Each structure stands twice: as C-alpha cells, then as structure tokens.
Amino acid sequence: MEKKYKIWILVLSSVIIFLIVAFITLYARTQRIITGSAPIERPVGQGRGMVIRYLQLDENQTNQYDQIRRQYNVQIASLRDSMLIIRKKMIQELKSDTPDTIKLNYLALEIGRLEGEINMALNQHLLKLKRICRPEQCILLDSLYEGMLNTSKLHQGMKQGKRYRHGKNP
C-alpha cells in the first residue's frame, strides 16, 4: 500500500511541477506580447565581420571602419587594463581579514569612472561609424544599437557573458 501512495505522490508532484513551469512560461510570453518587447532579431556573428556583413559596407567603408575600430580599441585598451587592475585590488581587499570599506568604495567608484569613459568612447566610435554609412545603412545600424548598448549585458563580460557563466561556457 505504501508503494502505491509513493507512486501517486511522485506522479502528482511531476504534474504539479509541469503545470507550474507551463504557467510561468505562458505568463512570460504574454507579458512580452503586452509590453511589446519581442526579442530583437540580430545578425549572426560578432564584431567586425558581423558589422561589415550586416551593414553591407563597401571596400572604402570597410577600410574607414577598420581605421575607426583600431582607434577605438587603442583608446579603450588602457582603460580596460586599468579596470582589470582595480578589480584585482578589490578582490585582494575583499579577501583580507579586515577589508577596508572606504578603499573598496573608492575602487568601485574608480571602476565606474572608467566604465563611463569607455561608454563615452563607444558613443564616439558609433557616431564615427554612422558618418561613413549611407542612409539605408544608418537604418540597419540603428537596429544594432540596442545590442551594442544594452545595459543588462554590460556586466556579463565578452561574448554575451559566456566567459563568466561559471562552467556553462560552450
């Protein structure tokens, strides 16, 4: 008799879990429809090649884009290096027996300042890219902005956060 009850409990638990997941999925989909925030269709790939293909840049535009991209990368390289050094200092401070909260707060503010400089450099980079685009390419470029500037992805690291997903790196 006990075995029969255990089987029924297992079956009912499975059905309840399935229904909960189904309702959550249904709710999420209806919320997306109501708010109009459908997923943005983005071109496959990342970085230089994706931008060139998606915007259909000609050879002259590609050369100009390469130059703009090099300038941007040089401009932000030292900022990223500085952020990495500061993050290492934060980790060391957090690991210490008596972490100094004033120092940690200062380091956090410094990282914020550097991120602000990177964002300003990115804005200039995108404006320069827009200047070399034809009007029809500008429309395509506009559709890329959300993916490039989406604040929910800023703290996920490179490649949409795959590097920092703790063991879930494909």
Buried (B, 14 or more C-beta within 10 A) or exposed (E): EEEEEEEEEEEEEEEEEEEEEEEEEEEEEEEEEEEEEEEEEBBEEEEEEBBBEBBEBEEEBBEBBEEBBEBBEEBBEEBEEBBEEBEEBBEEBEEEEEEEEEEBEBBEEBBEBBBEBBBEBBEBBBEBBEEBBEEEBEEBBEEBEEBEEEEEEEEBEEEEBEEEEEEEEE
